[in-house]
């Protein structure tokens, strides 16, 4: 990982699971970091260790508010990426933008596609406009492997035709296209990192839209059976949060633009995952099964050779790092 400083950095969605880990790494490397998050899905607890003890963040319903950090290198802005004027102010003097803000849930997008569109597409367009107008050096966008859909070819390669199968996937792919256009037309360097099933400490297990690993762990910890939608033979390429953070820093510093897969390059069935969680937690229970959910894909596996060629090298497989996640919860 390149630990050199980036300068002044803005992280959208920086109170979220992935964003807050990126914030930690940026501050550790001595950067000046501004976080903007409306806390609709992010959690102030993820960044409160960087906030001044005098800060008391509200519930997200009030007007835009600014909060100081424990050091002059950090500030938190309680606001939304749908507010272009706010972004224009925050991006003034910024060197880099890590765009992590999104409504990141397939079921949520199926239930309310209009809200997902407003945040993930219009919000991203706002972020790109503000970055362009303020001459940001590079924008790193949190794209999604959901863009590939359920095409049978494995592993998924960046040159494959996308086939989004949910409103969420459509919004994330559309935002990728906007990034590419802003690079070609406005000469704003952008890179789109297609995350594959990121997991790690700080994922919220209680949300209706929680990712599968924290949800499994939370249920098993309380003595309940993990719920698998479908037959459990669907596979996922799980990517540990430290590898995702490393990828973001690597791609900020290199010259690469375009789309890159960020995964482990290995897959595991949900049945095997559930049984591994149960075994590691010493419980005598079995998974239960429910009907498959609309928009869910059957198999996911990343070809990461393109990202490896420019320095990405994932270190943690799911069997090794699962224990760390269990301990954190």
N, C-alpha and C positions, 0 to 999 in steps of 0.2 A: 504494500500500500504506500502511496506517495503521501507523506505527512507534511509536505510543505504547505505554507499558508496560501489561502485563496483570496483573503482580503475581506471586503464587506459582502456578506452573503444573506439572501432572503430565503427562508424555507416556508413555503405555503403548506398548510396542514402539518405544521411542526409540532403540534400537541398530539398528533396521532401516533399509532404504533410505530410505523416505519419512520415517519418524519422526526419523532423525538429521538430516536437512535442516531439519525443523521446529525441532529443538533448536538448531541453529546460529543460525537466525533469531531465536528467542526470547532466546537469550543475548546476541546482538548488540544486541538492543533493551533489555538491562538487566533482564530478568526473572530470578526465582529459579526454577530448573528442576530437577525430580526426574524421572528416567527409571526406569521399571520395565521389565525385559526378562528373559526366561528364556534368551535366546540360542539358542533352538531353531532359529530362522531368522535372527535378527539377528546382527550381527557386532560384537564389541567394538572392532574397528579403526575402525568408523564414528564412535565417540565418544571414542576414546582421547585425542584432542587436547584434550578437556575434563577428563580425569582427572588426579589428582595423580600425579606421577612414581613415587611409592611404591606406587601401586595395582597389584596383580597379580590379575587376574580369572581365576577357575578355568574349568572346562569345563562348568559348568551342572549338574553332578550332585550338588553339595553343597547344604547347607541355605541358606536365604536369607542373603545377605550385603550389606552396605552399603559403598559406596566413595565417598571424598571427591573433589571436583573440584579443579582448580587454583585456583579461586576459591571463596569461600563461596556463590556463586550457583548451584552445580551439585552434584548428587549422583546417583550411580547405584545402584540397588537391583537386585540379581540375584535376581529372583523371578518368580512367575507370576500372571497375572490370574485364575487358577483358585483363588487363595488369598484369600478374601474378608476374613479378619481382617487380613492384610497390607495390602490395599487400604484398609481402614478407617483404619489408622494413617497410611498415606502421604498420604491425601486430607485429613487434618486440617489446616485452615487454607488449603487450596487454593482459588484463585479460579477457575481454569479447568482443564479436562481435555481433552487431545487424545488420543483413543482410536484408536491406529494398530495395536495388537497384534492379530494374527490369523495363522492358517495360511492364507496367501494363495496357493492353487494349486488349479486345477481337477483336474489329474491326481492330486494328493495326496489330494484329497477323494474322488475316485472309488475310489482304492485303500484308503482308510481313512476312511469317513464318520464313524465314531464319534469319532475324535480331533478332526476338524474341528468336529464338533458341540460337543464339550466346551470347546474353546478359544473358538470364534467365537460361540457362543450362550450357554453357561453363563458363560464368561469375561466377555462383554459385560454380562450381567445383573449379575454381581458388580460391574463397573465402575459401572454405573448405580446400584446400591444404595449403594455407597460414596459416590458423588457426591451422591446425594439426602440421605443421612444427614449428610454434612458440609457441606451447603448450598453446594455449588459454584455459581458464577454461571452457567456454561454449559458444556456438553459438546459437543465437535466430534467427530463419528464418521466414520471412514473407511469409507464404504459402497462399493458396487461396481456398475459398469455391467452386470455379469453378471446382475443382477436382471431385466433386460429379456429375456434369452434370445435366441432367434432369430426373434422376430416380424418380419415382412417390412417393416413401416413404418419408414421413415427420414426424418428423424433421430429419435432416441429422445427422447421428452418425458416429463417427470416425471409427467404425468397419465395415461400409458399403463398398462394393466394389466400387472403383472409376469408373467414367464413363465420362472422359473429352470429351467435344464436340467442342473444338476450339484449334488451335495451342497454344494459350496462356495457356489454362488449361493443355495441355500436358506438356509444359515447366515447369510450376509450380509444377506439380505432379512429374515429373522426378527429379526435384531438391529436393523434399521431399525424394525420394528414395535414392538419393546421401547422404543426411543428415543421414538417417538411417544406411546406409552402413558405413559411417565414424564413427558413434557411435559404431557399432558392431565390425568393423574390426580394426579401428585405436584408439578406446577408446576416441574419441573426443565427449564430451557431446553435443548433439544438441537437440533442441526442435523446432517443426514446428507448428506455430500458424496459423490456417486456418481462415483468416479474412473474415467476412461476411459484405460486402457493407459498408465500413467505410465512414463516413461523418464528416464534421466539418469545422471550419475556415481554410483558406489557400488553399482549393481545387480550382483548376483553372477552372473557368466556360467557358473560351474562347477557350479551346482546342477542336479540332475536336473529341477528344476521352474523353471529360470531363464526370465525373460521373453524374448521373441523378439529384441529389439534387442541386448542384451548377448550373447546366445547367437550371433547372426549375426556380430557383431563379433569375438568370441573365435575362432570357427571360421575366418573369413576371415583374421584376423591370423596364424593358424598354417598358412595355405595350404590349408585344407580347405573343402569346399563347404558353404554354409549349408543346413540341412535344413528343408524346408517341408512341413508336414503338410496334405495335400489338394492342390488344383490351383494354389494360390497366388493365386487371384483373390478370396479372402476379403479384406475390408477392415477397417481399424482406424483409430480416432481416437486418435492418439498425443498425449499431454499431457506437456510438459516439466516436470521437477521444480520449477523455480522458479515456474512458474505454479500448481502445486499448493500450494506453501508459501504463496504470496501469497493464495490462496483461503482457506486455513486461518486466516490472520491476519485477513483481512477479515471472515470469518464469526464469528470470536471477538468482534470489536468491534461488529458490527452487531446489530440486534434480530431478525434472521431466524431462524426455526425451520422444521423440515420437511425436505424432500428437494430437493437441488439437483444438477444435472449439472455436473461439473467436467471439461471436455474442451477441445479446441482448436476443435471445430466444423468440422473438415475430416477427410477420410479418404484413405488410401493403401492400395493392394493390397500384400500381402506379397511378390509378385513384384517390384513397383517398389521396395519397401524393400530387398530383398536385392540387387537390381542397383545401387541407390544406394550401399549399403555397399561392395560389390565395387569400384565405380568410384572411390569416394573413397579407398579403400585401395590402389588401383593393382594389383589382382590380376587374373590372367587365368584365372578359374574361373567355373563356373556352378552355380546351385542344384541340389540333388537333391530328389526328392519322395518322401514316404512316405504311408502310409495316414492318413486323417483320424483325429483322436483323439476319443474319447467325451467329450461335454460341451462341446466347442469350438463357438463360434457362427460363423456365416458372415460377417455384416456388423455393424459397429458404427459409429455416428455420433451425436454428442451435439447436441441442441438446447440451446444455452447461454444462450438469451435470458432465462430466469428468473434465472440467476446474474448475467448482465450488468446486469440491472435494479437489483441491489443492490451493484454495484461491482466484480464480477469482470471482468477484461479480460486474457485470455491474450496473451502477447507473442511467444511463440516457436513457429514452425512446424517440423515435423520435418526438412525439408530444410536449414533454417538451423542447427538445434541438434544435428543428427546429428554434425557435425564435432567439436563440443565433447565429445560423449560418446566418440567414437573416440580423441581425444587423451587423455582421462582414463584410458583403458584401455591 
